[in-house]
């Protein structure tokens, strides 16, 4: 009888710990992302090549994107802006909605030039973009539609 009670007690403790771990796992899965990362890449277009640098700072339901770069084809064309946005997670896809786009004085291109090469979310406020963000070992993979777009390397949060 004594062994039976001990077995029931151990079983109850194990079940309780399993429920706690399962609950924590579910809670972690639905927590919003919080991270800072940086991506540098070259975009190839029919009439233009662009060097682009993106730094994302994402904190729960909002974020900031620092986007700067230049034309490799015409070095005088430079862009430098910060995009503030809200984030809403829908299943495994993140809906980003730009709230404010700040253009810095050293930018030498106009919006109509930039919109030929970048999604409207990066150019104008009140625009949307949908992205899958998959966490990897030391980076995040950004996927637009079904195409992997770039790898954003983790940065230390300051």
Buried (B, 14 or more C-beta within 10 A) or exposed (E): EEEEEEEEEEEEEEEEEEEEEEEEEEEEEEEBBEBBBBBBBEBEEEEBBBBBBBBBBBBEEBBBBBBBBBBBEEEEBBBBBBBBBEBEBEEEEBBBBBBEBEBEEEBBBEBEBBBEBBBBBBBBBEBBBEBBBEEEEEBBBBBEEEEEBBBBBBEEEE
